[in-house]
Amino acid sequence: MDDPLSPGPPIDRPIVIAANRLPVMRTNNGNWSPSPGGLVRALYPMLRERGGTWVGWTGDPDDNADPFTVEGVNLHPVAISADEIELYYEGFSNDALWPLYHDALRESTYSIEQRDAYYAVNERFARIIAEISPEGSVVWIHDYQLQLVPGLLRALRPDLIIGFFLHIPFPPVELFTRLPWREEIIRGLLGCDLVGFQRPTGATNFITAAQQLLDAENNGDVVLHEGRRVHAGVFPISIDIAEVEEIAAGRATRQRASRIRARLGDPEVIMLGVDRLDYTKGIGLRLEAFAQLLEDGRLDPARHVMVQVATPTREAVEHYKDERAEIERLVGEINGRFSSIGLPVIHYLYQTLPYDDLIALYRAGDVMLVTPFRDGMNLVAKEYAAAHIDGDGVLVLSEFAGAADELTDAVLVNPHDDRALQDAIVKAAEMHRHERRGRMAGLRDQIHKSDLQGWAARFLAALAEAGGLR
Ligand code: GDG
């Protein structure tokens, strides 16, 4: 019998990847080096090995850099102006789509200028991909910034096999239909042969939106649109497990982890949060739950400390500035009330740490708190389990993270329920060693079922099949 997880034989067609950002960054001496980040870790080595092309923005405004090659990978920059960064990226992508897709709506701020910039940048991507893709190429487009590209590209190049992966949730139709340009987005995605989602609900929501908004018919997970068959599939993303385990096993990491514990005052339980400082990640709720537990005496500042790493992100967007101010106010307030001299109860870092340091922190963390309101997957949860080669540690995980579908040995919690969140934190902090080890073994078995490279290979194999290559 075929292994359902086996990706099958490699694809012999040229591969073109498109993402908002190129996989490389300019270094100080003007050269290019691979940028950090999961997507790059998954796809760049594959392109380096077999050759291929990546289309994306360099990260600098008005950058008209010519196409170039790094380690055999062809890189095609897409120029984006300073105005477009404000309207297409910060505006439409991060201020309109991001909250809508994470059911984090405050008030709807939809602007036609932002939509026009989004369209213009998507069209530019489509044109460049159409110009550079060899006949019959396999094109894989990533994420919510580029949802119109498949449709625009299909019109220009019907010969291409086009796939799209959405890294964030696809919202229920009742929410999605708030967007004035909802049909346009669905039409864009229906330019694909395969649209991939993190969770089954994402695929179902997308199919329902296509039915309701465009009268598209469907047969199971295949949507029939303008005489074409568009597959919707589920591909939960993973991490580079071997890399995390290797770093975690290193002597330097072990030493760093014990130094961290010592510097925190050798507490009984280190609680850890690691997130981009994003309002969807539920950092504030977590801090409030921690404070309430200290207040009620269910946790003890002499025995329990929290480390919160909040990585700077989207600092130009107003809601992110507000979120940062609120988190920092809370940290100050809680530390003011519960710390003693030399021993803060919350250690807060608004920094991007080197990956090795992050893995050492994961190893030091006895309880990992991952409490987003809504999250496509959440790789931090998987990295924490991968780093715990010692077989110990407890993961508290929001039901609203995609990772909750797979990581059922976590302490699963509804972060909107403050009492439940407090109970989950106490349960994790007090969990008996035997149960901790049993649950961690379950988490580690689960993550070992699929790594990042396997995820990419499975998506590409499904895309080849959807495009009629198999
Ligand atoms: C989107 C979706 C989906 C964090 N702080 C530091 C640092 N990180 C790294 C982590 C992890 C990554 O950033 C964060 O990944 P997440 O999955 O948690 O979240 P998003 O950035 O929101 O990603 C998400 C993902 O796409 C993939 O499809 O899972 O749901 O929202 O890898 O390690 N890395 C370093 N220093 C830090 O301080 N080096």
Residues whose N, C-alpha, C, O or C-beta is under 5 A from the ligand:
A	BS01	GDG	H167 I237 D275 T311 Q351 T352 L353 P354 Y355 L358 D375 G376 M377 N378 L379 V380
